Protein backbone atom coordinates (compact mmCIF):
# COMPACT_ATOMS: atom_id res chain seq x y z
CA UNK A 1 0.00 0.00 0.00
CA UNK A 2 1.03 3.63 -0.41
CA UNK A 3 2.29 5.56 2.61
CA UNK A 4 4.13 8.78 3.46
CA UNK A 5 7.15 8.18 5.69
CA UNK A 6 9.71 10.06 7.66
CA UNK A 7 12.56 7.88 6.38
CA UNK A 8 15.56 9.79 7.74
CA UNK A 9 15.84 12.57 10.32
CA UNK A 10 16.28 16.02 8.83
CA UNK A 11 15.02 15.02 5.38
CA UNK A 12 11.65 15.61 3.65
CA UNK A 13 9.06 12.86 3.98
CA UNK A 14 8.83 10.32 1.17
CA UNK A 15 6.12 8.32 -0.55
CA UNK A 16 6.85 4.61 -0.18
CA UNK A 17 5.22 1.24 -0.78
CA UNK A 18 4.83 -0.87 2.37
CA UNK A 19 2.85 -4.04 3.18
CA UNK A 20 -0.78 -3.64 4.16
CA UNK A 21 -1.01 -4.22 7.92
CA UNK A 22 -2.95 -7.14 9.37
CA UNK A 23 -5.05 -6.80 12.52
CA UNK A 24 -4.35 -9.03 15.49
CA UNK A 25 -7.17 -10.62 17.53
CA UNK A 26 -7.80 -7.41 19.51
CA UNK A 27 -7.16 -4.92 16.72
CA UNK A 28 -9.12 -2.93 14.16
CA UNK A 29 -7.99 -2.42 10.57
CA UNK A 30 -9.03 1.06 9.44
CA UNK A 31 -9.39 2.24 5.87
CA UNK A 32 -8.07 5.75 6.21
CA UNK A 33 -10.33 8.65 5.26
CA UNK A 34 -8.36 11.57 6.69
CA UNK A 35 -5.22 12.35 8.67
CA UNK A 36 -4.73 15.79 10.16
CA UNK A 37 -1.33 17.44 9.79
CA UNK A 38 0.29 18.90 12.89
CA UNK A 39 3.05 21.38 13.61
CA UNK A 40 4.83 18.62 15.52
CA UNK A 41 5.10 16.68 12.23
CA UNK A 42 7.29 19.52 10.93
CA UNK A 43 9.34 19.46 14.12
CA UNK A 44 9.94 15.74 13.53
CA UNK A 45 10.83 16.21 9.85
CA UNK A 46 13.24 19.02 10.76
CA UNK A 47 14.90 17.08 13.58
CA UNK A 48 18.59 16.40 13.12
CA UNK A 49 19.95 12.98 14.18
CA UNK A 50 20.19 12.76 17.97
CA UNK A 51 18.43 16.07 18.61
CA UNK A 52 15.79 16.64 21.29
CA UNK A 53 13.01 15.87 21.79
CA UNK A 54 12.20 13.49 18.90
CA UNK A 55 15.39 12.21 17.26
CA UNK A 56 17.03 11.48 20.63
CA UNK A 57 14.01 9.44 21.74
CA UNK A 58 12.75 7.38 18.77
CA UNK A 59 14.12 5.89 15.55
CA UNK A 60 13.20 7.34 12.17
CA UNK A 61 11.60 5.33 9.32
CA UNK A 62 7.94 5.46 10.30
CA UNK A 63 4.71 6.55 8.64
CA UNK A 64 3.62 10.03 9.71
CA UNK A 65 0.08 11.00 10.76
CA UNK A 66 -1.25 10.98 14.32
CA UNK A 67 -4.68 12.63 13.80
CA UNK A 68 -6.50 9.70 12.25
CA UNK A 69 -10.05 8.96 11.13
CA UNK A 70 -11.56 6.43 8.76
CA UNK A 71 -13.83 3.43 8.37
CA UNK A 72 -13.60 -0.04 9.90
CA UNK A 73 -12.25 -2.36 7.18
CA UNK A 74 -11.64 -5.53 9.19
CA UNK A 75 -12.04 -6.65 12.80
CA UNK A 76 -9.82 -8.88 14.88
CA UNK A 77 -11.36 -12.12 16.09
CA UNK A 78 -12.01 -10.77 19.60
CA UNK A 79 -13.60 -7.47 18.51
CA UNK A 80 -17.40 -7.80 18.58
CA UNK A 81 -18.70 -4.29 19.29
CA UNK A 82 -17.83 -2.59 15.99
CA UNK A 83 -18.97 -3.26 12.43
CA UNK A 84 -17.29 -3.05 9.06
CA UNK A 85 -18.06 0.33 7.48
CA UNK A 86 -18.47 2.13 10.81
CA UNK A 87 -16.78 5.54 11.01
CA UNK A 88 -14.11 5.72 13.71
CA UNK A 89 -11.39 7.95 15.10
CA UNK A 90 -8.19 6.84 16.79
CA UNK A 91 -6.90 8.23 20.07
CA UNK A 92 -3.47 9.66 19.35
CA UNK A 93 -1.74 8.34 22.49
CA UNK A 94 -1.22 4.57 22.84
CA UNK A 95 -1.28 3.17 26.35
CA UNK A 96 -0.36 -0.10 28.07
CA UNK A 97 -3.27 -0.24 30.53
CA UNK A 98 -1.03 -1.61 33.28
CA UNK A 99 1.22 1.15 34.63
CA UNK A 100 0.21 3.45 37.49
CA UNK A 101 -0.95 6.37 35.30
CA UNK A 102 -3.04 4.01 33.15
CA UNK A 103 -4.76 2.39 36.11
CA UNK A 104 -5.37 5.87 37.53
CA UNK A 105 -7.21 6.84 34.33
CA UNK A 106 -4.39 9.06 33.04
CA UNK A 107 -3.23 7.02 30.07
CA UNK A 108 -1.77 10.15 28.46
CA UNK A 109 1.09 9.71 30.95
CA UNK A 110 1.57 6.00 30.19
CA UNK A 111 5.07 5.00 31.24
CA UNK A 112 5.39 2.27 28.61
CA UNK A 113 5.22 4.76 25.73
CA UNK A 114 7.00 7.71 27.37
CA UNK A 115 10.39 8.66 25.97
CA UNK A 116 11.88 11.67 27.71
CA UNK A 117 9.63 14.69 27.15
CA UNK A 118 7.45 13.00 24.52
CA UNK A 119 5.01 10.14 24.23
CA UNK A 120 5.61 7.76 21.34
CA UNK A 121 2.88 6.24 19.22
CA UNK A 122 1.32 6.21 15.78
CA UNK A 123 2.97 8.89 13.69
CA UNK A 124 5.69 9.46 16.30
CA UNK A 125 8.03 6.48 16.33
CA UNK A 126 5.37 4.07 15.07
CA UNK A 127 3.45 3.88 11.81
CA UNK A 128 0.67 6.46 11.60
CA UNK A 129 -2.25 7.23 9.32
CA UNK A 130 -0.72 8.86 6.22
CA UNK A 131 -1.33 5.58 4.42
CA UNK A 132 -4.16 3.62 2.88
CA UNK A 133 -4.73 1.53 6.01
CA UNK A 134 -3.93 1.75 9.71
CA UNK A 135 -4.09 -0.87 12.48
CA UNK A 136 -4.96 0.18 16.03
CA UNK A 137 -5.95 -1.71 19.21
CA UNK A 138 -9.70 -1.76 19.81
CA UNK A 139 -9.11 0.04 23.12
CA UNK A 140 -7.84 3.11 21.24
CA UNK A 141 -10.59 3.27 18.59
CA UNK A 142 -13.74 5.35 19.14
CA UNK A 143 -16.86 5.06 16.98
CA UNK A 144 -18.49 8.19 15.59
CA UNK A 145 -21.35 6.30 13.92
CA UNK A 146 -22.47 5.28 10.45
CA UNK A 147 -23.95 8.54 9.20
CA UNK A 148 -20.80 10.62 9.66
CA UNK A 149 -18.03 11.55 7.24
CA UNK A 150 -15.00 11.24 9.53
CA UNK A 151 -12.98 13.90 7.68
CA UNK A 152 -14.07 16.64 10.08
CA UNK A 153 -13.28 14.45 13.07
CA UNK A 154 -9.61 13.90 12.18
CA UNK A 155 -8.32 17.18 13.69
CA UNK A 156 -10.33 16.53 16.83
CA UNK A 157 -8.10 13.55 17.67
CA UNK A 158 -5.12 15.73 18.63
CA UNK A 159 -5.53 19.47 18.00
CA UNK A 160 -8.96 19.70 19.61
CA UNK A 161 -8.62 17.05 22.29
CA UNK A 162 -5.22 18.31 23.47
CA UNK A 163 -6.76 21.76 23.93
CA UNK A 164 -9.76 20.20 25.67
CA UNK A 165 -7.57 18.33 28.13
CA UNK A 166 -5.57 21.48 28.93
CA UNK A 167 -8.78 23.41 29.63
CA UNK A 168 -10.13 20.56 31.75
CA UNK A 169 -7.08 20.74 34.03
CA UNK A 170 -8.14 24.25 35.08
CA UNK A 171 -11.84 24.59 34.32
CA UNK A 172 -12.86 24.14 37.97
CA UNK A 173 -11.27 27.55 38.64
CA UNK A 174 -13.37 29.30 36.01
CA UNK A 175 -16.43 30.44 37.92
CA UNK A 176 -18.57 33.45 36.90
CA UNK A 177 -16.48 36.57 37.29
CA UNK A 178 -13.18 34.87 36.48
CA UNK A 179 -11.04 35.16 33.37
CA UNK A 180 -8.93 33.00 31.06
CA UNK A 181 -6.20 33.96 28.60
CA UNK A 182 -5.56 31.77 25.56
CA UNK A 183 -2.11 32.50 24.12
CA UNK A 184 -1.67 31.38 20.52
CA UNK A 185 -4.78 31.20 18.33
CA UNK A 186 -3.65 28.49 15.93
CA UNK A 187 -5.12 25.03 15.44
CA UNK A 188 -5.16 24.30 19.19
CA UNK A 189 -5.85 27.78 20.50
CA UNK A 190 -8.98 28.21 18.40
CA UNK A 191 -10.40 25.11 20.06
CA UNK A 192 -9.13 26.33 23.44
CA UNK A 193 -11.25 29.48 23.16
CA UNK A 194 -14.30 27.41 22.24
CA UNK A 195 -13.89 24.96 25.11
CA UNK A 196 -13.48 27.68 27.74
CA UNK A 197 -16.68 29.32 26.47
CA UNK A 198 -18.54 25.99 26.33
CA UNK A 199 -17.45 24.81 29.77
CA UNK A 200 -17.41 28.01 31.82
CA UNK A 201 -18.71 31.54 32.27
CA UNK A 202 -15.22 33.08 32.26
CA UNK A 203 -14.16 36.12 30.26
CA UNK A 204 -11.76 34.97 27.53
CA UNK A 205 -8.79 37.02 26.38
CA UNK A 206 -7.26 35.76 23.12
CA UNK A 207 -3.60 36.62 22.49
CA UNK A 208 -1.77 36.24 19.18
CA UNK A 209 0.71 37.92 16.85
CA UNK A 210 -1.76 37.87 13.94
CA UNK A 211 -4.72 40.20 13.50
CA UNK A 212 -6.32 37.59 11.24
CA UNK A 213 -6.14 34.90 13.92
CA UNK A 214 -7.47 37.29 16.52
CA UNK A 215 -10.45 37.90 14.24
CA UNK A 216 -11.08 34.14 14.24
CA UNK A 217 -10.78 34.12 18.04
CA UNK A 218 -13.58 36.68 18.29
CA UNK A 219 -15.69 34.66 15.86
CA UNK A 220 -15.46 31.58 18.10
CA UNK A 221 -16.27 33.46 21.30
CA UNK A 222 -13.30 35.41 22.68
CA UNK A 223 -14.42 38.48 24.61
CA UNK A 224 -11.22 40.44 23.94
CA UNK A 225 -8.40 40.08 21.42
CA UNK A 226 -4.89 41.29 22.29
CA UNK A 227 -2.12 41.68 19.73
CA UNK A 228 1.26 40.46 20.94
CA UNK A 229 4.62 40.88 19.21
CA UNK A 230 7.50 38.69 20.28
CA UNK A 231 10.63 40.76 20.77
CA UNK A 232 13.24 38.85 22.75
CA UNK A 233 13.13 36.85 25.94
CA UNK A 234 10.77 39.21 27.71
CA UNK A 235 8.54 39.95 24.71
CA UNK A 236 10.00 43.43 24.19
CA UNK A 237 7.97 46.63 24.17
CA UNK A 238 5.02 45.02 22.41
CA UNK A 239 4.99 42.20 24.95
CA UNK A 240 4.92 44.83 27.69
CA UNK A 241 2.03 46.54 25.91
CA UNK A 242 0.04 43.30 25.67
CA UNK A 243 0.58 42.62 29.36
CA UNK A 244 -0.46 46.15 30.27
CA UNK A 245 -3.62 45.81 28.18
CA UNK A 246 -4.63 42.56 29.87
CA UNK A 247 -3.91 43.91 33.35
CA UNK A 248 -6.05 46.94 32.55
CA UNK A 249 -8.90 44.70 31.35
CA UNK A 250 -8.73 42.77 34.64
CA UNK A 251 -8.47 46.01 36.67
CA UNK A 252 -5.07 44.98 37.91
CA UNK A 253 -6.16 41.62 39.30
CA UNK A 254 -4.55 39.44 36.65
CA UNK A 255 -5.93 36.34 34.93
CA UNK A 256 -7.19 33.25 36.73
CA UNK A 257 -6.23 30.67 34.07
CA UNK A 258 -3.64 31.16 31.33
CA UNK A 259 -3.16 28.48 28.68
CA UNK A 260 -0.09 28.95 26.51
CA UNK A 261 -0.32 27.07 23.20
CA UNK A 262 2.98 28.57 22.00
CA UNK A 263 5.42 27.92 24.83
CA UNK A 264 8.13 30.39 23.82
CA UNK A 265 10.11 32.21 26.49
CA UNK A 266 8.33 35.46 25.65
CA UNK A 267 4.81 34.00 25.80
CA UNK A 268 5.61 32.24 29.07
CA UNK A 269 6.97 35.51 30.42
CA UNK A 270 3.72 37.20 29.41
CA UNK A 271 1.77 34.43 31.17
CA UNK A 272 3.74 34.99 34.37
CA UNK A 273 3.27 38.76 34.17
CA UNK A 274 -0.53 38.56 33.89
CA UNK A 275 -0.90 35.73 36.42
CA UNK A 276 -3.19 36.12 39.40
CA UNK A 277 -2.69 34.96 42.97
CA UNK A 278 -3.84 31.34 43.29
CA UNK A 279 -4.21 31.17 39.51
CA UNK A 280 -2.89 28.57 37.10
CA UNK A 281 -0.60 28.70 34.06
CA UNK A 282 -0.86 25.71 31.72
CA UNK A 283 1.84 25.24 29.09
CA UNK A 284 0.91 23.19 26.02
CA UNK A 285 3.16 24.58 23.27
CA UNK A 286 6.65 23.14 22.77
CA UNK A 287 8.43 26.12 21.21
CA UNK A 288 12.15 25.21 20.96
CA UNK A 289 14.05 26.62 23.92
CA UNK A 290 10.96 28.04 25.59
CA UNK A 291 11.45 28.36 29.34
CA UNK A 292 10.19 30.37 32.30
CA UNK A 293 12.24 31.40 35.31
CA UNK A 294 10.08 31.19 38.41
CA UNK A 295 10.52 32.53 41.91
CA UNK A 296 9.31 35.23 44.28
CA UNK A 297 8.14 38.27 42.33
CA UNK A 298 8.28 36.49 38.96
CA UNK A 299 4.68 35.29 39.01
CA UNK A 300 1.74 35.79 41.33
CA UNK A 301 1.86 34.16 44.76
CA UNK A 302 0.46 30.62 44.94
CA UNK A 303 0.05 30.59 41.16
CA UNK A 304 0.48 27.05 39.86
CA UNK A 305 2.47 26.15 36.75
CA UNK A 306 1.72 22.93 34.88
CA UNK A 307 2.67 21.30 31.59
CA UNK A 308 -0.30 19.60 29.93
CA UNK A 309 0.44 16.51 27.85
CA UNK A 310 -1.99 15.10 25.30
CA UNK A 311 -5.36 13.75 26.38
CA UNK A 312 -7.28 10.70 27.53
CA UNK A 313 -9.71 8.52 25.59
CA UNK A 314 -12.57 9.95 27.63
CA UNK A 315 -11.52 13.44 26.57
CA UNK A 316 -11.77 12.34 22.93
CA UNK A 317 -15.21 10.79 23.45
CA UNK A 318 -16.47 14.05 24.95
CA UNK A 319 -14.96 16.19 22.18
CA UNK A 320 -16.52 13.96 19.50
CA UNK A 321 -19.88 14.27 21.23
CA UNK A 322 -19.62 18.07 21.26
CA UNK A 323 -18.88 17.89 17.53
CA UNK A 324 -21.81 15.55 16.94
CA UNK A 325 -24.09 18.07 18.65
CA UNK A 326 -22.82 20.82 16.34
CA UNK A 327 -21.24 22.82 19.17
CA UNK A 328 -17.76 23.12 17.66
CA UNK A 329 -16.50 25.15 14.75
CA UNK A 330 -14.16 22.83 12.84
CA UNK A 331 -12.13 24.47 10.08
CA UNK A 332 -10.78 21.92 7.59
CA UNK A 333 -8.75 22.44 4.42
CA UNK A 334 -8.66 19.28 2.33
CA UNK A 335 -5.69 17.95 0.36
CA UNK A 336 -5.42 14.78 -1.68
CA UNK A 337 -2.98 12.05 -0.68
CA UNK A 338 -0.67 13.11 -3.51
CA UNK A 339 -0.56 16.67 -2.10
CA UNK A 340 0.99 15.90 1.29
CA UNK A 341 4.27 17.81 0.65
CA UNK A 342 2.25 20.82 -0.54
CA UNK A 343 0.05 20.66 2.55
CA UNK A 344 3.06 20.50 4.86
CA UNK A 345 4.60 23.49 3.11
CA UNK A 346 1.41 25.50 3.63
CA UNK A 347 1.43 24.46 7.28
CA UNK A 348 5.04 25.59 7.56
CA UNK A 349 4.13 29.00 6.10
CA UNK A 350 1.18 29.35 8.44
CA UNK A 351 -1.27 29.43 5.55
C-alpha positions in Angstrom: 0.0 0.0 0.0 1.0 3.6 -0.4 2.3 5.6 2.6 4.1 8.8 3.5 7.1 8.2 5.7 9.7 10.1 7.7 12.6 7.9 6.4 15.6 9.8 7.7 15.8 12.6 10.3 16.3 16.0 8.8 15.0 15.0 5.4 11.7 15.6 3.7 9.1 12.9 4.0 8.8 10.3 1.2 6.1 8.3 -0.6 6.8 4.6 -0.2 5.2 1.2 -0.8 4.8 -0.9 2.4 2.9 -4.0 3.2 -0.8 -3.6 4.2 -1.0 -4.2 7.9 -2.9 -7.1 9.4 -5.0 -6.8 12.5 -4.4 -9.0 15.5 -7.2 -10.6 17.5 -7.8 -7.4 19.5 -7.2 -4.9 16.7 -9.1 -2.9 14.2 -8.0 -2.4 10.6 -9.0 1.1 9.4 -9.4 2.2 5.9 -8.1 5.7 6.2 -10.3 8.7 5.3 -8.4 11.6 6.7 -5.2 12.4 8.7 -4.7 15.8 10.2 -1.3 17.4 9.8 0.3 18.9 12.9 3.0 21.4 13.6 4.8 18.6 15.5 5.1 16.7 12.2 7.3 19.5 10.9 9.3 19.5 14.1 9.9 15.7 13.5 10.8 16.2 9.9 13.2 19.0 10.8 14.9 17.1 13.6 18.6 16.4 13.1 19.9 13.0 14.2 20.2 12.8 18.0 18.4 16.1 18.6 15.8 16.6 21.3 13.0 15.9 21.8 12.2 13.5 18.9 15.4 12.2 17.3 17.0 11.5 20.6 14.0 9.4 21.7 12.8 7.4 18.8 14.1 5.9 15.6 13.2 7.3 12.2 11.6 5.3 9.3 7.9 5.5 10.3 4.7 6.6 8.6 3.6 10.0 9.7 0.1 11.0 10.8 -1.3 11.0 14.3 -4.7 12.6 13.8 -6.5 9.7 12.3 -10.0 9.0 11.1 -11.6 6.4 8.8 -13.8 3.4 8.4 -13.6 0.0 9.9 -12.3 -2.4 7.2 -11.6 -5.5 9.2 -12.0 -6.6 12.8 -9.8 -8.9 14.9 -11.4 -12.1 16.1 -12.0 -10.8 19.6 -13.6 -7.5 18.5 -17.4 -7.8 18.6 -18.7 -4.3 19.3 -17.8 -2.6 16.0 -19.0 -3.3 12.4 -17.3 -3.1 9.1 -18.1 0.3 7.5 -18.5 2.1 10.8 -16.8 5.5 11.0 -14.1 5.7 13.7 -11.4 8.0 15.1 -8.2 6.8 16.8 -6.9 8.2 20.1 -3.5 9.7 19.3 -1.7 8.3 22.5 -1.2 4.6 22.8 -1.3 3.2 26.4 -0.4 -0.1 28.1 -3.3 -0.2 30.5 -1.0 -1.6 33.3 1.2 1.2 34.6 0.2 3.4 37.5 -1.0 6.4 35.3 -3.0 4.0 33.2 -4.8 2.4 36.1 -5.4 5.9 37.5 -7.2 6.8 34.3 -4.4 9.1 33.0 -3.2 7.0 30.1 -1.8 10.1 28.5 1.1 9.7 30.9 1.6 6.0 30.2 5.1 5.0 31.2 5.4 2.3 28.6 5.2 4.8 25.7 7.0 7.7 27.4 10.4 8.7 26.0 11.9 11.7 27.7 9.6 14.7 27.1 7.4 13.0 24.5 5.0 10.1 24.2 5.6 7.8 21.3 2.9 6.2 19.2 1.3 6.2 15.8 3.0 8.9 13.7 5.7 9.5 16.3 8.0 6.5 16.3 5.4 4.1 15.1 3.5 3.9 11.8 0.7 6.5 11.6 -2.3 7.2 9.3 -0.7 8.9 6.2 -1.3 5.6 4.4 -4.2 3.6 2.9 -4.7 1.5 6.0 -3.9 1.7 9.7 -4.1 -0.9 12.5 -5.0 0.2 16.0 -5.9 -1.7 19.2 -9.7 -1.8 19.8 -9.1 0.0 23.1 -7.8 3.1 21.2 -10.6 3.3 18.6 -13.7 5.3 19.1 -16.9 5.1 17.0 -18.5 8.2 15.6 -21.3 6.3 13.9 -22.5 5.3 10.5 -24.0 8.5 9.2 -20.8 10.6 9.7 -18.0 11.6 7.2 -15.0 11.2 9.5 -13.0 13.9 7.7 -14.1 16.6 10.1 -13.3 14.4 13.1 -9.6 13.9 12.2 -8.3 17.2 13.7 -10.3 16.5 16.8 -8.1 13.6 17.7 -5.1 15.7 18.6 -5.5 19.5 18.0 -9.0 19.7 19.6 -8.6 17.0 22.3 -5.2 18.3 23.5 -6.8 21.8 23.9 -9.8 20.2 25.7 -7.6 18.3 28.1 -5.6 21.5 28.9 -8.8 23.4 29.6 -10.1 20.6 31.8 -7.1 20.7 34.0 -8.1 24.2 35.1 -11.8 24.6 34.3 -12.9 24.1 38.0 -11.3 27.5 38.6 -13.4 29.3 36.0 -16.4 30.4 37.9 -18.6 33.4 36.9 -16.5 36.6 37.3 -13.2 34.9 36.5 -11.0 35.2 33.4 -8.9 33.0 31.1 -6.2 34.0 28.6 -5.6 31.8 25.6 -2.1 32.5 24.1 -1.7 31.4 20.5 -4.8 31.2 18.3 -3.7 28.5 15.9 -5.1 25.0 15.4 -5.2 24.3 19.2 -5.8 27.8 20.5 -9.0 28.2 18.4 -10.4 25.1 20.1 -9.1 26.3 23.4 -11.2 29.5 23.2 -14.3 27.4 22.2 -13.9 25.0 25.1 -13.5 27.7 27.7 -16.7 29.3 26.5 -18.5 26.0 26.3 -17.5 24.8 29.8 -17.4 28.0 31.8 -18.7 31.5 32.3 -15.2 33.1 32.3 -14.2 36.1 30.3 -11.8 35.0 27.5 -8.8 37.0 26.4 -7.3 35.8 23.1 -3.6 36.6 22.5 -1.8 36.2 19.2 0.7 37.9 16.9 -1.8 37.9 13.9 -4.7 40.2 13.5 -6.3 37.6 11.2 -6.1 34.9 13.9 -7.5 37.3 16.5 -10.5 37.9 14.2 -11.1 34.1 14.2 -10.8 34.1 18.0 -13.6 36.7 18.3 -15.7 34.7 15.9 -15.5 31.6 18.1 -16.3 33.5 21.3 -13.3 35.4 22.7 -14.4 38.5 24.6 -11.2 40.4 23.9 -8.4 40.1 21.4 -4.9 41.3 22.3 -2.1 41.7 19.7 1.3 40.5 20.9 4.6 40.9 19.2 7.5 38.7 20.3 10.6 40.8 20.8 13.2 38.9 22.7 13.1 36.8 25.9 10.8 39.2 27.7 8.5 40.0 24.7 10.0 43.4 24.2 8.0 46.6 24.2 5.0 45.0 22.4 5.0 42.2 25.0 4.9 44.8 27.7 2.0 46.5 25.9 0.0 43.3 25.7 0.6 42.6 29.4 -0.5 46.2 30.3 -3.6 45.8 28.2 -4.6 42.6 29.9 -3.9 43.9 33.4 -6.0 46.9 32.5 -8.9 44.7 31.3 -8.7 42.8 34.6 -8.5 46.0 36.7 -5.1 45.0 37.9 -6.2 41.6 39.3 -4.6 39.4 36.6 -5.9 36.3 34.9 -7.2 33.2 36.7 -6.2 30.7 34.1 -3.6 31.2 31.3 -3.2 28.5 28.7 -0.1 28.9 26.5 -0.3 27.1 23.2 3.0 28.6 22.0 5.4 27.9 24.8 8.1 30.4 23.8 10.1 32.2 26.5 8.3 35.5 25.6 4.8 34.0 25.8 5.6 32.2 29.1 7.0 35.5 30.4 3.7 37.2 29.4 1.8 34.4 31.2 3.7 35.0 34.4 3.3 38.8 34.2 -0.5 38.6 33.9 -0.9 35.7 36.4 -3.2 36.1 39.4 -2.7 35.0 43.0 -3.8 31.3 43.3 -4.2 31.2 39.5 -2.9 28.6 37.1 -0.6 28.7 34.1 -0.9 25.7 31.7 1.8 25.2 29.1 0.9 23.2 26.0 3.2 24.6 23.3 6.6 23.1 22.8 8.4 26.1 21.2 12.2 25.2 21.0 14.1 26.6 23.9 11.0 28.0 25.6 11.4 28.4 29.3 10.2 30.4 32.3 12.2 31.4 35.3 10.1 31.2 38.4 10.5 32.5 41.9 9.3 35.2 44.3 8.1 38.3 42.3 8.3 36.5 39.0 4.7 35.3 39.0 1.7 35.8 41.3 1.9 34.2 44.8 0.5 30.6 44.9 0.1 30.6 41.2 0.5 27.0 39.9 2.5 26.1 36.8 1.7 22.9 34.9 2.7 21.3 31.6 -0.3 19.6 29.9 0.4 16.5 27.8 -2.0 15.1 25.3 -5.4 13.8 26.4 -7.3 10.7 27.5 -9.7 8.5 25.6 -12.6 9.9 27.6 -11.5 13.4 26.6 -11.8 12.3 22.9 -15.2 10.8 23.5 -16.5 14.0 25.0 -15.0 16.2 22.2 -16.5 14.0 19.5 -19.9 14.3 21.2 -19.6 18.1 21.3 -18.9 17.9 17.5 -21.8 15.5 16.9 -24.1 18.1 18.7 -22.8 20.8 16.3 -21.2 22.8 19.2 -17.8 23.1 17.7 -16.5 25.1 14.8 -14.2 22.8 12.8 -12.1 24.5 10.1 -10.8 21.9 7.6 -8.7 22.4 4.4 -8.7 19.3 2.3 -5.7 18.0 0.4 -5.4 14.8 -1.7 -3.0 12.0 -0.7 -0.7 13.1 -3.5 -0.6 16.7 -2.1 1.0 15.9 1.3 4.3 17.8 0.6 2.3 20.8 -0.5 0.0 20.7 2.6 3.1 20.5 4.9 4.6 23.5 3.1 1.4 25.5 3.6 1.4 24.5 7.3 5.0 25.6 7.6 4.1 29.0 6.1 1.2 29.4 8.4 -1.3 29.4 5.5 
